[in-house]
Amino acid sequence: MNQSTASAAAGATVAPLHFVDPRHFKANTQEAVDDAHLRRSFRSAMDFLQTKRAAHFGGTSAQLPHFEALRGVGEAVRQYSLSKLPDLLEQLEAQLTERGVQVHWAATPADANAIFLALAREHGATGMIKGKSMVSEEIELNHRMAEHGIDCLESDMGEYIVQLADERPSHIIMPAIHKTKQQIAELFAQHIPDTPYTEDVDALIAIGRKVLRNQFRDAAIGVSGVNFMVAETGTLVLVENEGNGRMCTTVPKVHIAITGIEKVVERFEHVLPLFGLLTRSATGQAVTTYLNVISGPRRPGELDGPEQMHLILLDNGRSQAYRDADFRPTLQCIRCGACMNHCPVYARIGGLAYGTTYPGPIGSIISPHLLGLEPTQDLPTASSLCGACAEVCPVGIPIPELLMQLRHAAKHDAAPGRAPLGGQASAKDWREALAWKAWAWLNERPALYRVAMRIGHRLRWLTPHWQGGWTAHRTPMRLAPRGLRERL
C-alpha cells in the first residue's frame, strides 16, 4: 500500500477533529442523555466490564480481601514512587542513556510535538505507525503532524476506528466502545478503498489488519506509549493485547515512546503488583496477551528492534498536581479505566461528552491540571459522589475527595501561602459570594437572624420560582409557614 492510499485509509486530514469542547460539557451531556442508543450501548458495555472485573476481585467475599491486600501494595508502590519522583526520573534518564536511548523532556504538548517533528525531519519520515498511547492523544500528535504533511496511522483497532471517524477515544482501554458494528462497517466502506460493506466482525477485523500490515514495514518511525518505566534498570514496559505495540516498537527503524513523567517506578519488582491490578481492573484478564519489556535499540547480533530509540517525557501540568500534597494522589493512576466502568455518570453520557482526552472520574480530576480549571470547571461537578470510583480504584486514589477540592478551587481563590492552580477561581460568581457573605453576616448576629426569619416566614409567598441552577432540576426552596424555633 502506497503512502497516499495509507492516508486515505487512515482518514488523515489537517481539518479540525470532530472534538467537543469541555466548556460545553453541560450541553454535551444533554445531547448524550437524549441519545437512547448510546445509553443502551454504554450500559451494556459497562455491565460486561464490571462482571469481568468482579470475576477476579469482587465475585465472592473471599476475593475482596485479596483485592484489598493487592490494592494496598499497588497504592504503596505508587505513593513511594511519587515520593521519589525527581530522583527516579534522573536515574531513569541515566540508565536509558547508557543503553543507547535518547531521552527528551517536554513541558507542554507543543514541546512534545516539536520533538516529534524534528525527529521525523531528521529521518526523512513522511509517515508514522502508532501503537496505543493516550499521551499521544493528549498532545493531538496525529493532527499536529498532519499539519506538516506527516501521516500518523493508528494500529490499535479501536484507535484506528476513532481515527477514521475523526473523534477522540471515548474510553481509556476501549477507544471505540461507543461505536456499533454497523457504524464501523460504514466507516470502513467509506474510507478504505475497495472495501465492501459488511457487518461481519471477523471480516471487519481482517480488513483493518490488511490495511495496517504493510505499514509496520514501510513506516520509518514507530510510536508507542508506556505503561511503566523502571528507573533502576532503564526499562520501558508496554502492556497490550493485539501485538501491534510489539510491531510498532520493533519493525520500524526508529522507535519513539512518549509517556507522562509520573509512570516511573524504582525497581522491576514494583511492576508486578501494578501489572496484576491493571489487567484485572481494565479488562478482567489475569494477564494480557503481550507484556513488552524494552531496554534499548537493537544491539549487535539481535535480529529485530529499532536502530534508534527515543523517549519523550511529558509534563503538561503533572508537576502542578505533584507540587500540592492534596492533589498528588491524582498521579497514582495506572490508566485502567475501572473508575469509568463503575461511574453512573460516565455510563449514561459516554466519554465524548467530556471533551477531554481522559473522560470519566479520572478525567475529571486530572484534566483540570492538564488544561486548567477555566475550560474544565464543570467536570468535577459531573459526579454523584457515590464513591464507586474510589471503591474500585486499584491504587486507592481518593477520587471523591479530589473532586470536592477541585470544585472548591474552581470557585475560590487559593489559600494564603498556597500556589494557585491554573484557572483557580475561574468559576467564581460574585452573586453567590455575596449571598454567602450576607448569610455569614446574618448568622453572626442572632437577634437580627431571628427578626429576618420571622419576616421571611411571613413573606414566603414572595419566594421567586427561579433560583439559579437549583431550580433547573428541583422545586424552588421556600421557607415553612412557621420556623422550628417558633413551633417549639
SEKOLZA-80887 format. One record per atom (N, C-alpha, C): residue in three letters; z, y, x. Coordinates in steps of 0.001 Angstrom, whole numbers, plus 500000, padded with zeros to 6 digits. Atoms other than C-alpha are relative to their C-alpha. Last residue first. Example, Ala and Ser with C-alpha at 12.3 -4.5 7.8 and 13.67 -1.06 7.14 Angstrom:
<selums>
ser499940498810499180ser507140498940513670ser500730501090499230ala500000498810500890ala507800495500512300ala500000501200500900
</selums>
This chain:
<selums>
leu498661500453499645leu569885524856458829leu501058500967499499arg499664501165500833arg566788525854456878arg501418499500500302glu499684499492501340glu566744529287458525glu500378498861499069arg498708499298499937arg566978527761462010arg500415500475498605leu498942500998499911leu564191525301461169leu501384500665500004gly499757500613498694gly561832528059460079gly501163499034499983arg498673499689499483arg560827528719456475arg500175499275501327pro499418498945500836pro557325528939454957pro501390500425500476ala499472500539501259ala556003526966457936ala500577501138499164leu498557500125500098leu553982528821460574leu500398499430498640arg499412499024500915arg550262528109460687arg501501499759499926met498536500015499914met548073526360463269met500560501096499107pro499304498853499400pro544473526081462098pro501519499797500035thr499661499017501026thr543052522583461435thr500782501141500645arg498691500179500619arg541548520823464424arg500198501044498907his499871501379500473his538137520191466049his501336499740499298ala501321500619499917ala536824523672466892ala500044498570499440thr500548500288501320thr540097525057465560thr498580499442500041trp499130500885500767trp541869524797468907trp499362499606498667gly500359501400499834gly538954526200470880gly500838499051499174gly500619500399498732gly539524529653469516gly499638498534500036gln499015499862498926gln541893530121466590gln499437499447501306trp500583500327498691trp539573530708463637trp501010500289501081his500547501357500077his541280530497460236his499380499573501326pro501471500108499980pro543419533542460999pro499540498548499965thr500431500803498856thr547096533458459872thr498482499857499999leu500941499226499190leu547590536281457343leu499485499231501219trp501297499991500690trp549121533891454785trp498956500830500752arg500801501138499553arg551948533294457269arg498620499976499360leu501395499542499998leu553279536799456593leu499052498875500442arg500299499338501272arg556741535647455505arg498551500501499926his499911500956501108his557096533099458289his499596500647498680gly501121500935499944gly555812535555460891gly500007499010498852ile501201499291500459ile558247538294459859ile498818499041499938arg499803499736501431arg561201535909460160arg498760500697499422met500206501230500752met559820534629463461met500185500222498501ala501433500286500029ala559470538148464889ala499708498747499190val500643499041500912val563055539007463917val498511499687499868arg499621500371501367arg564366535810465541arg499354500937498980tyr500684501251500359tyr562386536471468732tyr500312499622498556leu501369499666500394leu563564540092468875leu499238498759499554ala499911499214501231ala567165538894468872ala498606500365499490pro499701500795501207pro566472536117471373pro500024500803498709arg499212499051500793arg564762538320474034arg500300499354498644glu498908499537499148glu563376536059476816glu500933500970499260asn498998501059499909asn561313534228474221asn501170500377500904leu499281500133501263leu559469537449473338leu501112498959500091trp499203498784500214trp558489538225476930trp500855499866498749ala498869500042499072ala557369534637477523ala500923501197499779trp499114501092500437trp555205534636474382trp501240499953500885ala499306499507501196ala553723538018475300ala500993498962499495lys499051498991499547lys552912536749478797lys500815500547498825trp498865500700499384trp551364533614477296trp501045500999500506ala499236500671501050ala549189535679474958ala501225499288500576leu499216498988500710leu548093537986477774leu500871499362498927ala498930499582499105ala547012535005479915ala500908501029499322glu499022501086499944glu545053533585476986glu501183500389500875arg499354500052501315arg543349536903476382arg501070498917499964trp498979498953500080trp542686537412480106trp500720499976498655asp500326499217501191asp540921534052480297asp501102501034499812lys498903499176500512lys540970532385483730lys499507500860498839ala499936500147501459ala538200529812484051ala501115500836499394ser501276499577500583ser537242530876487584ser499990499885498477ala499777499023501072ala540911530734488623ala498704500471499351gln498679499970500638gln540011528901491866gln500063501140498987gly500112499731501434gly536258528754492498gly501328500020499274gly501235499292500296gly536657527060495864gly499845500189498509leu501163500872500056leu540291526033496045leu498755500858499781pro500643500258501289pro542858528630497049pro498860499002500131ala501431499668499955ala544926528266500230ala499355499694498653arg500819501201500164arg548647528233499444arg498531500403499959gly499940500829498804gly551021530892500759gly499158498745499934pro499877499256498737pro551559532384497332pro500154499054501194ala498630499569499743ala550433529980494585ala500066500739501334ala499225500867499125ala546710529868493949ala501397500577500212asp500139499709498584asp545446531890491000asp500849499028500808his498950499200499366his545414530244487588his499676500237501470lys499574498867500830lys542866528944485109lys501011500916500670ala501147499324500592ala540774526479487146ala500405501267499256ala500682499194498978ala543751525592489325ala498829500765499424his499167498822499694his545767524487486282his499284500910500991arg500010499156501200arg542999522183485064arg500792501288500264leu501270499276499999leu542637520927488632leu499864500885498758gln499938498973498958gln546332520035488784gln498714500829500042met499130498921500469met546110518237485436met500097501122501030leu500708499277501058leu543111516205486587leu500838501185499505leu500966499133499337leu544949515285489788leu499195500809498984glu499261498896499386glu547893513968487767glu499052500971500693pro499535499050501023pro545547511925485557pro500759501183500588ile501051499163500580ile543742510478488630ile500519500942498916pro499374499500501238pro546774509200490526pro499070500966499271ile500183498543500110ile544615507257493043ile500628500475498681gly498862499231500498gly546149503803493498gly499839501497499946val499296499392498862val543580502102495723val501040501020499534pro499555500993499024pro542157499592493227pro500731500576501206cys500447499539498680cys542064502122490367cys500524499056501071val500955500937499398val542626500021487226val499540500432501378glu499544501389500084glu545809501632485900glu499071499043500738ala498984500223498972ala544840505094487154ala500462498550500006cys500631499891498685cys541621505088485132cys500996499711501115ala500713501246499717ala543380503787482015ala499369500024501389gly499520500691498810gly545849506683482166gly499285498719500336cys499429501284500434cys545339507899478593cys500517499181501172leu498790500252499209leu544872511439479916leu500699498714499554ser498918500087500978ser542335511998477092ser501344499826500689ser499116501153499890ser539881513166479716ser501042500067498904ala500706501117500648ala536973515549479945ala500805498723500141thr499534500088501387thr539283518519480689thr499351498832499269pro498636500537500071pro538872517976484434pro500558499907498591leu499920501431499733leu535092518353483928leu501436499469499980asp499798500779501222asp535178521755482207asp500208498512500276gln498690499740500585gln535758523791485393gln500275499181498745thr499441501292500440thr532811522166487173thr501314500162499248pro500926500767500834pro530494525154487707pro500594498720499418glu500719499166500973glu533319527520488761glu499005499192499167leu499447500089501358leu535588524889490307leu499193500796498979gly499190498853500376gly533518524412493458gly500444499888498547leu500826498955500599leu530626522024494055leu500766501286499712leu501355500008499460leu532089519375496368leu499191501202499539his499931499739498565his535766520086495735his498601500092500602pro499527498632499760pro535346520477491965pro500136500345501482ser501075499007500119ser533175517310492059ser500489501438500154ile500607499719498695ile536015515122493386ile498924501085499920ile499025499514499017ile538435515103490448ile499366500299501352ser499279498839500503ser535979514967487535ser501029500520500989gly500828498808499868gly533665512684489478gly500723501262499569ile500035499665498571ile536441510121489866ile499137501235500233pro498731499455499484pro537115510263486118pro499959500373501472gly498782500696500384gly533474509839485076gly501245500608500606pro499516499725501356pro530471511155486962pro501337499311499743tyr498944500955500333tyr529752511372490706tyr500526500330498609thr500316501264499336thr526427513038491480thr500996498919499615thr499545500067498617thr527088515742488889thr499625498648500597gly500826499118499183gly525519516808485589gly500384500015501458tyr499146499267499067tyr528405515308483633tyr499200500967500862ala499450498806500642ala526134514378480721ala500839500834500963leu500901498861499825leu524160512009482964leu500567501289499420gly499834499249498770gly527058509573483346gly499164501261500101gly500814500406498864gly527499508156479879gly500138500949501179ile501011498982499683ile528837510006476820ile499110499598501170arg500661499422501175arg530871507391474974arg498899500998500351ala500652501065500770ala531965505076477797ala499236500537498800tyr501235500402499324tyr532660508109480005tyr499244498964499175val500931498873500066val535211509439477503val498662499613500617pro500550499867501357pro536981506126476869pro499023501157499858cys499742498666500546cys537343505539480644cys499393500137498603his498866500065500918his537588501856481584his500307501336499340asn500158501130500915asn534198501386483250asn501103499936498959met501035499707500994met534355504845484775met499952498914498931cys499449498962500880cys537685504158486509cys498995500383498915ala499136500612501017ala536266500878487836ala500561501038499043gly500412499693501361gly533389502714489568gly500891499422498922cys500223501259500722cys533943501032492943cys499528500235498576arg501227499952500799arg533470504167495041arg499695498663499318ile500947500897499327ile536170503459497681ile498726499828499175cys500980500725500808cys538308506453496620cys499067499146500856gln499730501431499871gln541200507429498922gln498902499158499355leu500839500591498957leu539667510898499261leu500295498525500237thr501378500076500491thr541125512062495936thr499121499251500992pro500272501335500557pro544563511187497343pro498605499843499413arg500489500963499011arg544256514410499438arg499773498595499423phe501344500453500341phe544591516698496406phe499466498934500959asp500068500393501408asp548359517226496497asp498646499417499630ala499369501315500184ala548509517143500307ala499919499534498553asp498946499840501003asp546006520013500486asp500593498625499704arg498991499060499490arg543955520056503696arg501181500138499063tyr499141500579498966tyr542061516890502751tyr501140500933500396ala499084500957500622ala540671518176499462ala500991499462501019gln499176499220500927gln539202521194501246gln501011499097499314ser498900499440499219ser538042518950504103ser500893500887499129arg498967501021499829arg536014516992501567arg501192500532500793gly498823499775500831gly534126520100500502gly501104498981500164asn500332499545501358asn530708519098501812asn501224500071499087asp498764499433500537asp531971517174504874asp499794500383498534leu500066498837500888leu529102514876505797leu501388500425499536leu498692499909500648leu528998512510508780leu500057501311499220ile499697498633500432ile525390511716509712ile501305499964499227leu499001499918501066leu524962508501511720leu500268501462499707his499277498745500156his521837507855513798his501020499851498868met499082499961501140met520152504722515142met500788501302500007gln499136498823499907gln517135504209517373gln500846500082498736glu500011499562498605glu515076501105518137glu500940501179500210pro500731498764499678pro516046499642514809pro500040500306501492gly499150498827499910gly517064496004514375gly499191501219500404asp500219498983501032asp515371492702514947asp500996501134500182leu501296500156500649leu514806490018517555leu499735501062498939glu499830500187501446glu517600490858519988glu498641500062499311gly499903501407500371gly516901490249523693gly500188499753498527pro500955500888499326pro517646493792524791pro500238498533499625arg499702500169498582arg519752495569522149arg498973499080500643arg500394501279499405arg518585496843518776arg500291499987501504pro501423500343500066pro520493499880517536pro499738498672500693gly500878499300499073gly524262499970517040gly498550499599499832ser499282499447498846ser527263498222515518ser499070500643501016ile500971499354499114ile526211497266512021ile500741500687501140val499141499426498970val528150494784509872val499086500525501105asn500669499648498755asn526224494026506686asn500969500689500949leu499044499128499337leu528042492213503891leu499433500285501384tyr500156499594498604tyr525389490738501644tyr501162500891500421thr500990500859499352thr525575488748498405thr499887500302501487thr501374499624500287thr528794490418497309thr499044499080500756val500685499423498843val532141488675497323val498623500445499537ala499056500267498919ala534661487704494636ala499467500552501314gln500398501047499068gln532391489433492153gln501104499794501037gly499323501241500344gly533646491378489126gly499592498831500874thr500899500899500748thr531033494084489585thr500651498677499621ala501300499422500331ala532960497104490846ala499191499109499076ser499865498852500908ser536632496117490806ser498656500512499519arg499410500442501275arg536099492638492247arg500087501135498995thr500933500888500696thr533688493844494929thr500543499551498642leu501250499356500396leu535742496851495969leu499130499073499168leu499760499121501144leu539188495230495986leu498705500598499470gly499607500822501143gly538106492359498219gly500253500814498747phe501188500731500438phe536254494744500542phe500319499144498778leu500826499036500734leu539292497036500720leu498736499340499480pro499447499781501345pro541518494081501616pro499176500975499179leu499949501218500812leu539127493069504438leu500642500212498632val501142500102500914val538223496492505829val500200498863499004his499757499118501135his541665497104507313his498857499949498983glu499207500731500994glu541170494017509509glu500358500871498799phe500874500800500851phe538363495944511217phe500793499233498948arg500295501315499444arg540736498576512511arg499183499174499020glu499697500142498573glu541201502336512038glu499506498680500579val498722500703499871val539460503100508773val500224499733501484val499597500662498766val536707505680508165val501350499299499840lys500200501437500093lys535152506492504777lys500501499209501213glu498768500696500384glu536630510001504527glu499897498480500067ile499085500142498870ile533913511782506545ile501225499155499654gly498966498977499968gly531325511165503853gly501002499722501100thr498802500282500788thr528324508993504594thr500960501170500084ile499296498781500385ile524818509007506016ile501182499623499131ala498944500242500982ala523056506274507955ala500683501330499699ile499094498873500176ile519735506936509684ile500999499633498913his499042500133501102his517860503910511026his500909501218499994val498859499077499953val514742504419513142val500874499758498767lys499648499733498609lys512141501769513971lys501230500893500137pro500578498771499439pro512071500497510399pro500485500251501431val501450500062499828val512954496785509862val499409501301500550thr500476500843498898thr516711496523510480thr498501500086500246thr499269499754498760thr518668499074508431thr499479499183501179cys500091498590499599cys516299499375505483cys500640500247501360met501384499709499604met515877495578505258met499886501439500521arg500235500655498712arg519622494973505273arg498592500278500506gly499250499278498987gly520096497532502551gly499791499411501377asn500805498840499591asn517304495968500530asn500715500816501060gly500649500233498715gly519145492664500507gly499174501166500478glu501437500246500124glu519868492934496779glu499306499678501321asn500348501255500665asn523637492563496551asn498523499639500090glu501132499942500940glu525148495217498794glu499705498627499435val499851501039501023val528094496158501053val498859500116498999leu500827499689501166leu527475498128504277leu500040498814499035val500011501123500926val529992498194507116val499277500431498735leu500311499561501353leu529471500517510077leu499878498771499115thr500764500885500892thr531208499559513315thr499786500668498652gly501264499298500184gly532424501684516227gly499044499209499137thr501134500763499480thr535038499080517165thr498674500733499903glu499644500745498791glu538285501016516834glu498805499313500643ala499891499127498834ala536908503594514382ala500201499204501282val498856500477499229val535709501140511748val500059500775501312met500249499821498572met533448502797509164met501266499611500756phe498825499817499147phe533399501623505531phe499541500199501440asn498803500231500807asn530923501713502655asn501281500231500797val498983500771499284val528019503328504489val501193499830499067gly498659499471500104gly524785504707503047gly500925499158500853ser498984500770500720ser521339503805504217ser501259500828499828val498796499231500304val518079505363505350val500978499109499245gly499208500624501054gly515173503614507063gly501310500755499831ile498556499768500054ile512689505681509033ile500612499257498824ala499503499769498639ala509137504919510179ala501518500115500032ala499217498769499856ala508201503351506854ala500530500132501426asp500814498846499633asp505437500734507070asp500812501273500253arg500710500168498739arg507436497520507179arg499340501287500467phe499003500308498971phe510022498319504526phe499330499918501371gln499394498757499540gln507269499997502515gln501077499767501051asn500718499459498846asn505270496791502330asn500648501259500565arg500070500916498872arg507856495093500132arg499329500611501237leu499121499658498891leu508753498008497870leu499727499197501266val500221498620499564val505882497900495404val500763500288501292lys501337499949499411lys505998494101495206lys499694501399500520arg499939500575498652arg509746494165494680arg498642500075500694gly499301499086499114gly509394496525491729gly500043499492501429ile500872498836499801ile506758494359490092ile500639500979500968ala501056500406499071ala508879491233490619ala499051501151500293ile499388500059498664ile511865492951488991ile498949499631501044leu499748498623499575leu509711493870485987leu500614500043501405ala501283499428499601ala508407490305485727ala500179501432500490asp500381500600498718asp511933488911485734asp498687500586500510val499145499453498945val512936491368483003val499625499443501368asp499375501138499342asp509989490552480719asp500780500493501219glu498561499887500180glu509365493741478762glu500734498808500591thr499322501258500274thr505803494079479984thr501488500256499884tyr498701499884500672tyr503334496959480080tyr500565498607499746pro500016500127501455pro500549496350482576pro501408500125499428thr498871500792500490thr500761497745486113thr499953499930498477asp500458501344500372asp497502498864487711asp501144499094499558pro501416500266500294pro499095501893489381pro499746498527499681ile500489500938498989ile502882502234489144ile498564499627499657his499949499479498635his503998505397487322his499430499059501064gln500468498627499848gln503201504922483632gln499847500409501460ala501395499929500428ala503409501134483357ala499413501392500239phe500824500749499065phe506576501082485440phe498526500106499640leu500021499307498711leu508229503851483422leu499075499309500991glu500854498824500147glu507238502251480094glu499888500773501315ala501378500480500101ala508696498903481148ala499030501171499889ile500406500359498641ile511886500644482251ile498554499516500004gln500199498748499261gln512219502315478852gln499536499728501428gln501200499368500539gln511674498974477088gln499694501311500751lys501145500647499372lys514180497273479393lys498682500585499477thr500326501278500637thr516756499818478300thr498801499376500704lys501385500279500359lys518053502524480636lys499869498631499319his500306499347501276his521634503829480683his498582499686499509ile499323500720501065ile522735501357483366ile499677500582498622ala500877499958501176ala520107502776485711ala500624499310498798pro500583498676500263pro522438503723488580pro499218500093498707met501211500361500733met524602500587488445met499286501268499553ile500417501349499601ile527340500998491063ile498671499607499372ile499950500153498548ile528028504741490958ile499412498661500437his498835500792499628his526857505159487362his499963499805501508ser498987499778501024ser524415507516485633ser501270499214500277pro499358501254500426pro522184507857488668pro501085500302498971arg498895500418499153arg520468511248488616arg500440498591499577glu498650499807500515glu517121511523486910glu501015499708501094asp499516498695499534asp513487511934487887asp501366500335499420ala499684499166501166ala512493508911485719ala500437501411500383leu501203499881500817leu510740507158488601leu500221500944498822gln500914499138499253gln513743507923490788gln498701500186499227val499646498614500325val516011506522488067val499155500981500811ile500285499705501406ile514142503203488301ile500336501455499669tyr501456499864500124tyr514122503128492092tyr499612500388498574glu500355498683499486glu517874503776492141glu498494500251499877gly499492499000500937gly518436500762489890gly499642501408500432met500773500040501239met516148498577491986met500467501038498988asp499104500628500972asp517609499651495324asp499329500068498636ser500265501444499984ser514580500457497489ser500999499213499159glu498794500779500250glu514370504199496833glu499658498515499968leu500142501021501041leu511298505808498397leu501294499204499883cys498839500899499899cys511677509062500286cys499939499021498842asp499648500823501151asp508341510838500759asp501214499125500313ile499485501292499558ile508069513612503345ile500488499225498781gly501049501002499947gly505835516563502490gly500440498636500493his500648499914498682his508355519278503361his498967498885500185glu500411498603499812glu509520519935499787glu499265500196501325ala501294499838500662ala509555516149499383ala499475501425500129met501031500477499087met512355516030501964met498613500165499386arg500030499071498872arg514600518246499833arg498944499566501022his500749498807500360his513625516242496788his499963501030501118asn501379500298500380asn514631512877498177asn499189501267499748leu500874500247498859leu517713514124500010leu498543499837499587glu501332499968500610glu519476515593496986glu498922499817501067ile500726498923499304ile522596516193499162ile498582500161499455glu499172498797499960glu524841514243496769glu499269501170500652glu500185499359501307glu522121511676496134glu500736501341499970ser501359499449499960ser522129510953499881ser499634500630498657val499926498750499235val525915510632499564val498611500613500151met499609498916500886met525444508105496754met500085501328500746ser499106499052499343ser523501505838499064ser500318501137499047lys499147499278500930lys521552502741498026lys500984500885500755gly499077500875500701gly518931501825500584gly500894500841499117lys498566499768500155lys516165504249501377lys500695498836499335ile499617501018500975ile512668503922502797ile501527500001499930met498746500694499727met511458507089504492met500219498961498914gly499322500721501064gly507972508598504634gly501285499361500499thr500422499410501277thr505818511036506583thr500668499306498819ala499885500800501227ala507527510276509878ala499524500794498790gly501270499924500704gly506291511923513057gly499978499225498707his500644501317499970his509339510717514961his498677499978499238glu499952500535498643glu510679514154515877glu499232498689500111arg501055499332499223arg509511515521512523arg499958499477501433ala501292500430500531ala511575512947510640ala498855500625500803leu500243501360499521leu514579513569512904leu498645499485499506ala500251499949498564ala514417517331512335ala499680498613500551leu501324499429499788leu514065516863508573leu499645500034501482phe501011500972500432phe517043514505508377phe498597500520500314ile499970501085499014ile519174516903510409ile498952498954499661ala500656499469498797ala518133519838508215ala499961498945501100asn501446500077500217asn519016517777505151asn499221500539501196ala500404501403499956ala522537517256506482ala498492499854499824asp499921500459498609asp523010520947507238asp499510498559500122ala501119499369499286ala521771521927503772ala499984499569501462pro501238500738500264pro524155519395502216pro498809500584500732thr500532499785501340thr527031521192503970thr498787499105499766ala498989499343500830ala529325520718506988ala499545500098498550ala500618499080500967ala527086518174508692ala501090500580499108trp499009499461500931trp528165516356511863trp499322501034499100his500252498609500395his525698514153513757his501066500417498980val499157499539501102val526412510935515653val499754501483499753gln499882498542499929gln523736509310517822gln500719500506498745val500218499341501287val524344505563518084val500198501500500174gly501357499507500134gly523887503963521511gly499665500650498681arg500877501083500440arg526969501780521580arg498574500468499718glu500026500998498935glu528985504283523637glu499041498859499674thr500817499429498930thr528053506951521106thr499870499008501154leu501402500100500400leu529407504736518344leu499076500539501090gln500403501407499980gln532737504273520115gln498528499830499633ala500035500470498613ala533156507971520899ala499503498562500084glu501141499386499323glu532184509054517392glu499877499479501427leu501227500605500518leu534595506571515825leu498783500560500734gln500082501324499403gln537456507744518051gln498713499297499569glu500339499810498591glu536772511350517062glu499861498654500710leu501392499564499940leu536681510375513407leu499558500225501443leu500866501165500222leu539881508362513761leu498530500392500081asp500003500839498806asp541712511313515330asp499055498813499846pro500679499324498879pro540690513693512540pro499913499136501257leu501437499790500143leu541523511140509797leu499352500728501181lys500494499901498623lys544935509955510982lys498525500384500041ser498976499313499215ser546821510471507703ser499550500212501442leu500114498562500223leu543594509605505888leu501037500776500814ser501248499523499381ser543526506138507441ser499863501505499847tyr499819500038498554tyr547183505500506582tyr498770500560500708gln499096498901499661gln546618506601502993gln500236500080501502arg500704498735500170arg543562504364502703arg500900501189500353val501056499868498993val545292501347504207val499312501350499892ala499358499719498715ala548430501854502100ala498964500195501107glu499515498618500036glu546370502102498908glu500634500391501331gly501158499098499949gly544500498914499777gly500416501458500010val500542500059498643val547721497036500564val498841500983500146gly499035499370499112gly549378498173497346gly499524500016501442arg500177498554500140arg546228497293495451arg500978500749500903leu501194499645499239leu546421493763496837leu499738501499499924ala499721500187498576ala550002493394495646ala498817500430500850glu499081498952499567glu549273494946492252glu500311499884501491phe500704498720499931phe546216492749491807phe500908501094500531his500929500087498878his548110489575492678his499257501316500174pro499259499788498742pro550965490611490368pro499103499929501231leu499585498614499842leu548389491016487568leu500852500233501250gln500920499263499138gln546737487626488033gln500465501423500281ala499840500432498616ala549642485532486747ala499116500794500950ser498820499342499444ser549757487533483528ser500222499615501449thr498750500681500329thr546230486391482807thr501156500748500642gly500220500974501059gly542777487969482672gly501265499306499555gly499165499752501165gly543756491096484576gly499854499003498885phe498784499213499839phe542563490916488149phe500911500037498781his499391500058498672his539772488420488718his501390500620500034ala500019501392499566ala538489487578485224ala500656499830501372ala498788500653500490ala539597491048484176ala500066498535500424arg498873499633499148arg536901492556486386arg501260499255499590lys500235500571498674lys534125490641484653lys501172500318500931thr499748501441500073thr535554491443481205thr499843499347501367gln498559500181500128gln535743495151482023gln500364498519499977leu499404499765498686leu532164495080483273leu501514499841499962phe500413501071499080phe530882493464480074phe500690500156501357asp499269501211500397asp532855495820477833asp499694498850500944met498622499846499551met531493498788479799met500850498793499622ala499948500144498537ala527913497589479371ala501431500104500511ser500273501398499657ser528283497041475615ser500127499777501501arg498846500771500460arg529921500433475090arg499839498530500370phe498892499835499056phe527280502045477263phe501217499208499565ser500351500600498712ser524390500621475285ser501160500098500982arg499952501466500124arg525965501369471908arg499742499337501344arg498601500398500175arg526697504975472896arg500121498485499877leu499315499861498718leu523184505487474248leu501441499527499891his500468501086499138his521646504103471045his500703500049501358ala499342501253500394ala523779506372468882ala499593498844500897asp500956501064499683asp522658509513470709asp500661498655499742asp500945500117501116asp524731512209468963asp498967498900500214val499276500626501110val527553511621471452val499079499806498796ala499796501413499691ala525146512335474320ala500684499276498845glu501292500678500063glu523923515607472817glu500158498503500240gln500374500045501414gln527488516746472165gln498680499261499823thr499226501062500645thr528462515782475698thr499633499881498526asn500527501306499597asn525650517844477174asn500731498854499291ala501231500228500760ala526689520889475157ala499398498644500338lys499616500170501407lys530215520609476545lys498774499763499119phe499413501305500276phe528939519996480075phe500317499791498523his500300500241501415his526626522998480204his500623498689499527arg499503498840500749arg528065524286483485arg499802499816498496pro498595500206500381pro527597520763484831pro500594501180499256asp499131499104499251asp523836521440484642asp501450499745499595val499270499116500893val521577518607483543val500983500791500852phe498556500010499909phe519113517211486023phe500587500901498926his499560499814501370his515480516428485212his501535499910499968leu499572501209500692leu514662516908488858leu500426500342498579pro498568500206500164pro512860520056489901pro500297498699499264ala499503499369501217ala509221519638490902ala501489499739499847val499192498868499585val508596518668494538val500569500719498777thr500513498714500428thr507420515269493484thr500919501094500494ala499530498906499139ala507834511622494400ala499327501301499595gly499853498815500830gly507154509342491409gly500470501197500801ala498620499507499964ala507875506365493618ala500214501178499071ala499098501022500514ala504692504548492669ala501431500504499935ala500211500116501442ala502602507679493060ala500969498999499399ser499489498780500624ser504096508355496462ser499862499934498491ala498543500094500007ala503539504758497511ala500621501214499319thr499630500927501069thr499922505006496456thr501503499870499898ser500225499308501269ser499533508127498581ser500358499110498824gln498950499035500269gln501191506413501545gln499819500710498665asn500059498806499168asn498997503337501496asn501028501034499538met500000498809500855met500000500000500000met500000501238500889
</selums>
